[in-house]
Amino acid sequence: MTIQNPHDKFFKETFSNVDVSKDFFLNYLPPPIVNLIDLESIELQKDSFISKDLREYFSDLLFHLQLNETEGYLYVLLEHKSYPSKMVAVQLLRYMVEIWEAKLNKEHAPKLPIVIPVVIFHSEREWSASKSLGEMLQGFDHLPENIQQYVPDFEYILIDVSKYSDEEIKGIAQLKVILTIYRDLTTKSEKNLRKALKRSLYYLQQLEDQETAIQYLETLIHYIFHLDRQLTKKDFHDIIEYVEGTYFERSEMVMSLAELFRDEGRQEGRQEGKLEGKTEALANTTIRLITKFVAPVPAELQQAIYEQDSKTLESIIDQIDKFTTIDQVKQHLK
């Protein structure tokens, strides 16, 4: 599965864990549907149906399962635009048809499997789109029932995590983490984001397998780091302090967090280096990280940074979390 953006990566790395997906379906699907699903039969499929021009705004996963003792699918669509798509019911219809066509082409099945569409949404805006295909069809509601039967119609399950309270966010640690983060990103409040991160650490602390906790924490930090509202140096040290105060002997987690922040800088430099040339890319990354973690970079210091070799720049990036003043940065320049 190609990872298109931070939302897509975070979503797929979390829900590709079948235990997380099962827990999600158990806790958030309507009970009548849960009662018909054999949770132990759930299998993640590799198919994705989002077109290239929409991958910035949507992610999807398809799950094969036994539904009411026959073959079926759950199709989960994540919408991470800042406003709801008015055409989501039409999009879902298109994706469902593609699922059926794939089934026919691969297996020549005599009958089509049932596909239940699920939409996950997180935004500060209210969901305003029609929740059924029929609602989008002009005059559909005014047709007699014996005529409506000739017109395609279906509803989808909407899960708007923006409205959930802490008590309403249920499930295993990874599921609580992703839904809490999705919810609190919609507030555009750095304070709420920091609270969400600390709450996420608390959830991960409850996992028996702390190896898994550390791995998932890395996934979470990568996600937060790449968003527009990125972590500041103060946020970084708040998280480190919180981990040290709550995990006690989990020193490897603290080291892992510190390395993550430095590694992000190196990765940005490598990626940009493919486009611009390694030294210039590292200089751009160095200036950006100094601005983010230390202070705005004066023009004369920017010029000096562009004159450094790649080894010096990489050294500054590696130690970026340790600097507190511009003068300390200058001491590392040649």
Residue pairs with C-beta under 8 A, 6 or more apart in sequence:
1 12
1 16
1 46
1 48
2 48
3 9
3 12
4 55
4 56
4 59
5 55
5 56
6 222
6 223
6 226
6 227
7 59
7 78
7 80
7 223
8 55
8 59
8 78
9 219
9 222
9 223
10 178
10 181
10 219
10 220
10 222
10 223
11 59
11 61
11 78
11 80
11 178
12 59
12 61
13 219
14 20
14 174
14 175
14 177
14 178
14 216
14 219
15 21
15 24
15 61
15 76
16 44
16 61
17 174
18 42
18 43
18 44
19 172
20 171
20 172
20 174
20 175
21 42
21 44
21 61
21 63
22 39
22 42
23 171
23 172
23 175
24 171
24 175
25 34
25 37
25 39
25 42
25 74
26 34
26 39
26 171
27 170
27 171
27 175
28 159
28 170
29 37
29 118
29 157
30 157
33 116
33 157
36 67
36 68
37 65
37 66
37 67
37 74
38 65
38 66
38 67
38 69
39 65
41 64
41 65
41 66
42 63
42 64
42 65
42 74
43 63
43 64
43 65
44 61
44 62
44 63
44 64
45 61
45 62
45 63
45 64
45 73
47 62
47 99
47 102
48 60
48 61
48 62
49 60
49 62
49 75
49 94
49 95
49 98
49 99
50 58
50 59
50 60
54 91
57 79
57 80
57 81
57 85
58 77
58 78
58 79
58 80
58 81
58 91
59 77
59 78
59 80
60 75
60 76
60 77
60 78
60 95
61 75
61 76
62 73
62 74
62 75
62 76
62 99
63 73
63 74
63 75
63 76
64 71
64 72
64 73
65 72
65 73
65 74
66 72
67 114
67 116
70 113
70 114
71 113
72 113
72 114
72 115
72 116
73 99
73 113
73 114
73 115
73 116
74 115
74 116
74 118
75 92
75 95
75 96
75 99
75 115
75 116
75 117
75 118
76 118
76 119
76 120
77 88
77 91
77 92
77 95
77 117
77 118
77 119
77 120
78 119
78 120
79 85
79 88
79 119
79 120
79 121
80 122
81 123
82 123
82 124
82 125
83 123
83 125
84 121
84 123
84 125
84 126
84 127
84 128
84 129
85 91
85 129
86 128
86 129
86 130
87 129
87 136
88 119
88 129
88 156
89 129
89 130
89 131
89 132
89 133
89 135
89 136
89 154
89 156
90 133
90 136
92 117
92 119
92 154
92 156
93 133
93 152
93 154
95 117
96 115
96 117
99 115
100 112
100 113
100 115
103 109
103 112
103 113
104 112
116 157
117 154
117 156
117 157
118 156
118 157
118 159
119 156
119 157
119 158
119 159
120 159
120 161
120 182
121 127
121 158
121 159
121 160
121 161
121 162
122 160
122 161
122 162
122 182
122 183
122 185
122 186
123 162
123 186
124 162
124 186
124 187
124 188
127 158
127 160
130 136
131 155
131 156
131 158
132 153
132 154
132 155
132 156
133 152
133 153
133 154
133 155
134 140
134 141
134 148
134 151
134 153
135 141
137 151
137 153
140 148
140 151
140 153
143 151
161 169
161 179
161 182
161 183
162 182
162 183
162 186
164 179
164 183
166 180
166 199
169 176
169 179
169 180
169 183
170 176
171 179
173 203
173 204
173 206
173 207
173 213
173 216
174 216
176 200
176 203
177 200
177 203
177 204
177 216
177 220
180 196
180 199
180 200
180 203
181 196
181 197
181 200
181 220
181 223
181 224
183 196
184 192
184 193
184 195
184 196
185 193
185 196
185 227
185 229
187 193
188 229
190 229
190 232
190 235
193 224
193 229
193 235
194 235
194 238
197 220
197 224
197 235
197 239
198 239
198 242
200 217
200 220
201 217
201 239
201 242
201 243
201 246
202 246
204 213
204 216
204 217
205 213
205 246
205 247
207 213
210 250
210 253
213 253
214 250
214 252
214 253
214 256
217 253
217 256
217 257
218 256
218 260
221 257
221 260
221 261
222 260
222 264
224 230
224 231
225 231
225 260
225 261
225 264
230 292
231 239
231 261
232 292
232 293
233 292
233 293
233 294
233 321
236 257
236 261
236 293
236 321
237 321
239 257
240 254
240 257
240 258
243 250
243 253
243 254
243 257
244 254
247 253
247 254
258 321
261 320
261 321
262 317
262 318
262 319
262 320
262 321
265 285
265 286
265 289
265 317
265 318
265 320
266 314
266 317
266 318
268 285
268 288
269 278
269 281
269 282
269 285
269 286
269 313
269 314
269 317
270 278
270 281
271 281
272 281
272 284
272 285
273 281
273 282
275 281
276 284
278 310
279 308
279 309
279 310
279 313
280 306
282 310
282 313
282 314
282 317
283 305
283 306
283 308
283 313
285 313
285 317
286 305
286 313
286 316
286 317
287 297
287 302
287 305
289 317
289 320
290 297
290 316
290 320
290 323
290 326
290 329
291 297
293 320
293 321
293 323
294 320
294 323
294 324
294 325
294 326
294 328
294 329
295 325
295 326
297 305
297 326
298 326
301 326
301 329
301 330
304 330
304 333
305 313
305 333
308 333
308 334
309 334
312 332
312 333
312 334
315 332
316 329
316 332
319 332
322 328
323 329
